Amino acid sequence: MLIVASVLFAVAVVVGGVAAAGMTGRLPRNRWAGVRTPDTLASEETFRLANRIAAPTLAAAAVLLVIGGIGALTLGTLGGLALAAVAVLASLMIAGYGGTVGARTAAAAAPAGCGDACGCGSAPEAATTSALVSESAADRAAAADCGVDSCGSCTLKGACQPH
C-alpha cells in the first residue's frame, strides 16, 4: 500500500503544480501539461485563459489524489485500494470536466480563422476570390474548400492564394 500511496502523492504534486502554474498564468504553452487542444495552442492568450479556467478543478483533483493516498496508508489493503481507486476516478472526472470547460472557453475566444496554430491564414480576400474566377474548376474547388468563413483544413495551406 505504500507504493500506491507514493504514486498517488507524486501524481498529486505534479497535478497541483500544473494547477498552481495555470492559476497564476505561469504555465507556458507546451505539449505536455495543461489543456492542449488546437484552439488552446493557437495563441498564448487562449492557452493561458483555458488553463486559468481549468486550474481550480486540477487543484481539486490533486486534493482528491492526496485523500486517496492517505486512505491507502490508513485503511488497510481492501479499504485503501477502494478509496484510492475512487479518488483516481473522481480526480480524472473532475480534471476532465475542467479541461473541457477550459477548451470550450478557448474555442469561443480563439481568433477567427486558424489563428497561428496551423499557419494557413484566414479566408481569401475579395481580390483573391476574383482572381480565382479565371482559374480552372479544380483550382476553384480547392479555393472553395479553404472556406469563406473559416480556414478549413490546414492541409490546404496555400490553396487560397492566387497562382
RODORO-347813 format. One line per 10 residues: number of its first residue (from 1); their letters; for each residue x negated, y, z negated of C-alpha. Coordinates in nm, 4 decimals. Each point is the difference from the previous one (the first is absolute). Example, Ala and Ser with C-alpha at 12.3 -4.5 7.8 and 13.67 -1.06 7.14 Angstrom:
BEGIN
1	as	-1.2300 -0.4500 -0.7800; -0.1370 0.3440 0.0660;
//
This chain:
BEGIN
1	mlivasvlfa	0.0000 0.0000 0.0000; -0.2994 0.2240 -0.0470; -0.0697 -0.0148 0.3738; 0.3599 0.0909 0.0891; -0.0057 0.2921 -0.2435; -0.3385 0.1179 0.1297; 0.1218 -0.0021 0.3594; 0.3158 0.1907 -0.0937; -0.2015 0.2591 -0.1935; -0.2465 0.0440 0.2890;
11	vavvvggvaa	0.2793 0.0442 0.2544; 0.1748 0.2415 -0.2375; -0.3150 0.2141 -0.0185; -0.0271 0.0134 0.3805; 0.3702 0.0767 0.0499; -0.0116 0.2586 -0.2785; -0.3029 0.1649 0.1590; 0.1765 0.0250 0.3355; 0.3062 0.1407 -0.1775; -0.2068 0.2630 -0.1813;
21	agmtgrlprn	-0.1807 0.0988 0.3188; 0.3314 0.0197 0.1850; 0.1634 0.2146 -0.2679; -0.2858 0.2489 -0.0012; -0.0335 0.0077 0.3787; -0.3550 -0.1354 -0.0175; 0.0650 -0.3254 0.1844; -0.1785 0.0403 0.3339; 0.1629 -0.1230 0.3184; -0.1345 -0.3518 0.0419;
31	rwagvrtpdt	0.0874 -0.3470 0.1228; -0.0087 -0.1848 -0.3347; 0.1962 0.1785 -0.2717; 0.3226 0.1929 -0.0164; 0.2960 0.0217 0.2356; -0.1427 -0.0745 0.3442; 0.2426 0.0221 0.2898; -0.0466 0.1691 0.3378; 0.1968 0.2980 -0.1306; -0.2020 0.0340 -0.3210;
41	laseetfrla	-0.3301 -0.0399 0.1820; 0.1016 0.2633 0.2576; -0.1425 0.2828 -0.2116; -0.1524 0.0763 -0.3379; 0.3167 0.1854 -0.0988; 0.2379 -0.2900 0.0644; -0.2369 -0.2488 -0.1680; -0.0256 0.2195 -0.3091; 0.3784 0.0551 -0.0097; 0.0872 -0.3691 0.0312;
51	nriaaptlaa	-0.2465 -0.1025 -0.2685; 0.1140 0.2705 -0.2417; 0.3528 -0.1311 0.0352; -0.1070 -0.3656 -0.0401; -0.2394 0.0662 -0.2901; 0.2539 -0.0164 -0.2877; 0.1203 -0.3414 0.1113; -0.3599 -0.1184 0.0325; -0.0644 0.1182 -0.3540; 0.3075 -0.1918 -0.1162;
61	aavllviggi	-0.1281 -0.3084 0.1855; -0.3334 0.0322 -0.1821; 0.1791 0.0197 -0.3346; 0.2012 -0.3123 0.0866; -0.3211 -0.1840 0.0853; -0.1506 0.0980 -0.3351; 0.3132 -0.1268 -0.1750; -0.0311 -0.3265 0.1926; -0.3644 -0.0283 -0.1020; 0.0815 0.0593 -0.3659;
71	galtlgtlgg	0.2779 -0.2557 0.0213; -0.2374 -0.2527 0.1575; -0.2355 0.0442 -0.2946; 0.2584 -0.0108 -0.2771; 0.2933 -0.2208 0.1036; -0.1723 -0.3289 0.0597; -0.0236 -0.1942 0.3224; 0.3597 -0.0329 0.1185; 0.1334 0.3316 -0.1281; -0.3159 0.1844 0.1038;
81	lalaavavla	0.0100 -0.1355 0.3537; 0.3696 0.0794 0.0291; -0.0475 0.3588 -0.1161; -0.3059 0.0421 0.2241; 0.1961 -0.1258 0.3018; 0.2926 0.2307 -0.0750; -0.2393 0.2930 -0.0474; -0.1720 -0.0675 0.3322; 0.3300 -0.0299 0.1879; 0.1442 0.3108 -0.1640;
91	slmiagyggt	-0.3151 0.2013 0.0684; 0.0020 -0.1054 0.3664; 0.3642 0.1002 0.0329; -0.0404 0.3386 -0.1672; -0.3203 0.0814 0.1887; 0.1659 -0.1051 0.3249; 0.2963 0.2233 -0.0715; -0.2261 0.2982 -0.0677; -0.1999 -0.0696 0.3137; 0.3177 -0.0158 0.2061;
101	vgartaaaaa	0.1262 0.3306 -0.1365; -0.3408 0.1582 0.0590; -0.0194 -0.1361 0.3555; 0.3501 0.1243 0.0828; -0.0814 0.3431 -0.1362; -0.3195 0.0105 0.2061; 0.1933 -0.1052 0.3103; 0.2445 0.2847 -0.0537; -0.2851 0.2473 -0.0554; -0.2205 -0.1316 0.2841;
111	pagcgdacgc	-0.0720 0.2432 0.2817; 0.1983 -0.0368 0.3230; -0.1513 -0.2427 0.2476; -0.2776 -0.2258 -0.1201; -0.1908 0.2437 -0.2133; -0.3698 -0.0773 0.0099; 0.0451 -0.3704 -0.0802; -0.0137 -0.1317 0.3555; -0.1186 0.3011 0.1955; 0.2384 -0.0343 0.2913;
121	gsapeaatts	0.1405 0.3475 -0.0463; 0.3563 0.1196 0.0157; 0.2640 0.0088 0.2685; -0.0999 0.1313 0.3420; 0.0324 0.3714 0.0545; 0.2405 0.1342 0.2605; -0.2871 0.0678 0.2412; -0.1257 -0.3552 -0.0390; 0.3488 -0.1362 0.0603; 0.0418 0.2038 0.3186;
131	alvsesaadr	-0.3425 -0.1137 0.1191; 0.1145 -0.3603 -0.0356; 0.2876 0.0504 0.2447; -0.2295 -0.0417 0.2986; -0.1600 -0.3175 -0.1352; 0.1003 -0.3590 0.0636; 0.2927 -0.1740 -0.1681; -0.2410 -0.2078 -0.2102; -0.1695 0.3144 -0.1278; 0.3392 0.1546 -0.0806;
141	aaaadcgvds	0.1040 -0.3167 -0.1873; -0.3214 0.0084 -0.2044; 0.0574 0.3674 -0.0782; 0.3584 -0.0751 -0.1023; -0.1344 -0.2574 -0.2451; -0.2037 0.2773 -0.1615; 0.3283 0.1406 -0.1194; 0.1373 0.3467 0.0220; 0.0783 0.0134 -0.3683; -0.2756 -0.2162 -0.1497;
151	cgsctlkgac	-0.3440 -0.1370 0.0697; 0.0972 -0.3536 0.0925; -0.2577 -0.2731 0.0027; -0.3587 0.0890 -0.0698; -0.0991 -0.2438 0.2732; 0.1357 0.2557 0.2481; -0.2649 0.2521 -0.1000; -0.0649 0.2263 0.2945; 0.3079 -0.1126 0.1965; 0.1706 0.3335 -0.0702;
161	qph	-0.2836 0.1928 0.1584; 0.0138 0.0946 0.3713; -0.2521 -0.1915 0.2119;
//
